[in-house]
Amino acid sequence: MKEKFLEVLRTTKQNVFVLAAENGEQRHAMTVSSVFSLSLDPMSMAVSVNQSAGIHDLLKVNSKFSLNLLTSEQVNIAEICSGSEEGQIRFNHPDWNLTEVPFLENAQSNLFCTCKKTVPLYSHSLIIGEVDNLYHSGKINPLIYQDGKYEK
Ligand SMILES: Cc1cc2nc3c(=O)[nH]c(=O)nc-3n(C[C@H](O)[C@H](O)[C@H](O)COP(=O)(O)O)c2cc1C
């Protein structure tokens, strides 16, 4: 049944984000698609993060993170942040702004969040954050992942 479950998930069209965080000593970024808006009042987002991911332990209550919704022109960043590059090399891309919480300047939208709750369950943790600030470019051209590949 697990095969069928994966098949069902592969049929869905997923928006692709890069999740980024830093704590003054370490900085991490990873590609994520298990992302949803949790509530409007307050504005909040949830993202499911594998407990084995490099960024996982940075995402504690009160930590800051950014969710960067990629455009269809940013396949390369999605690939870099999902394993084609590791660790700090992921931040060599020129689109990164590293002044405070790392974020991607040419993303379709950036959501800046403060982590309010973490819910570890099974292999993942649900990371829930309140949106403190956001930037929307006005573009409607999100990067989509379906059936194991990016739509271009
Ligand atoms: C399109 C796509 C979506 C992904 N979504 C998630 C996700 O929502 N949560 C997650 O934990 N990993 C997700 N991953 C896997 C991570 O991006 C990948 O394992 C990454 O290398 C983890 O970072 P690390 O190597 O620093 O641990 C996704 C990968 C891809 C290609």
The ligand as an SDF file (V2000), in Angstrom:
LIG
                    3D

 31 33  0  0  0  0  0  0  0  0999 V2000
   10.5330   19.0720   -4.4390 C   0  0  0  0  0  0  0  0  0  0  0  0
   11.0620   18.6090   -3.1000 C   0  0  0  0  0  0  0  0  0  0  0  0
   10.3240   18.8250   -1.9650 C   0  0  0  0  0  0  0  0  0  0  0  0
   10.7980   18.4330   -0.7000 C   0  0  0  0  0  0  0  0  0  0  0  0
   10.0290   18.6680    0.4020 N   0  0  0  0  0  0  0  0  0  0  0  0
   10.4860   18.3200    1.6240 C   0  0  0  0  0  0  0  0  0  0  0  0
    9.7060   18.6130    2.7850 C   0  0  0  0  0  0  0  0  0  0  0  0
    8.6230   19.1980    2.7280 O   0  0  0  0  0  0  0  0  0  0  0  0
   10.2260   18.2450    4.0000 N   0  0  0  0  0  0  0  0  0  0  0  0
   11.4280   17.6040    4.1140 C   0  0  0  0  0  0  0  0  0  0  0  0
   11.8370   17.2820    5.2380 O   0  0  0  0  0  0  0  0  0  0  0  0
   12.1980   17.3230    3.0240 N   0  0  0  0  0  0  0  0  0  0  0  0
   11.7560   17.6840    1.7890 C   0  0  0  0  0  0  0  0  0  0  0  0
   12.5250   17.4350    0.6750 N   0  0  0  0  0  0  0  0  0  0  0  0
   13.8480   16.7910    0.8240 C   0  0  0  0  0  0  0  0  0  0  0  0
   14.9650   17.7870    1.2230 C   0  0  0  0  0  0  0  0  0  0  0  0
   14.9660   18.9480    0.4120 O   0  0  0  0  0  0  0  0  0  0  0  0
   16.3430   17.1250    1.1090 C   0  0  0  0  0  0  0  0  0  0  0  0
   16.3500   15.9080    1.7990 O   0  0  0  0  0  0  0  0  0  0  0  0
   17.4690   18.0440    1.6240 C   0  0  0  0  0  0  0  0  0  0  0  0
   18.6990   17.6030    1.0800 O   0  0  0  0  0  0  0  0  0  0  0  0
   17.5780   18.0470    3.1410 C   0  0  0  0  0  0  0  0  0  0  0  0
   18.5820   18.9410    3.5650 O   0  0  0  0  0  0  0  0  0  0  0  0
   19.9830   18.4280    4.2450 P   0  0  0  0  0  0  0  0  0  0  0  0
   20.6890   17.6890    3.1230 O   0  0  0  0  0  0  0  0  0  0  0  0
   20.6440   19.7090    4.6570 O   0  0  0  0  0  0  0  0  0  0  0  0
   19.6070   17.5590    5.4040 O   0  0  0  0  0  0  0  0  0  0  0  0
   12.0580   17.8030   -0.5950 C   0  0  0  0  0  0  0  0  0  0  0  0
   12.8200   17.5800   -1.7680 C   0  0  0  0  0  0  0  0  0  0  0  0
   12.3310   17.9880   -3.0040 C   0  0  0  0  0  0  0  0  0  0  0  0
   13.1560   17.7460   -4.2440 C   0  0  0  0  0  0  0  0  0  0  0  0
  1  2  1  0
  2  3  1  0
  2 30  2  0
  3  4  2  0
  4  5  1  0
  4 28  1  0
  5  6  2  0
  6  7  1  0
  6 13  1  0
  7  8  2  0
  7  9  1  0
  9 10  1  0
 10 11  2  0
 10 12  1  0
 12 13  2  0
 13 14  1  0
 14 15  1  0
 14 28  1  0
 15 16  1  0
 16 17  1  0
 16 18  1  0
 18 19  1  0
 18 20  1  0
 20 21  1  0
 20 22  1  0
 22 23  1  0
 23 24  1  0
 24 25  2  0
 24 26  1  0
 24 27  1  0
 28 29  2  0
 29 30  1  0
 30 31  1  0
M  END
$$$$
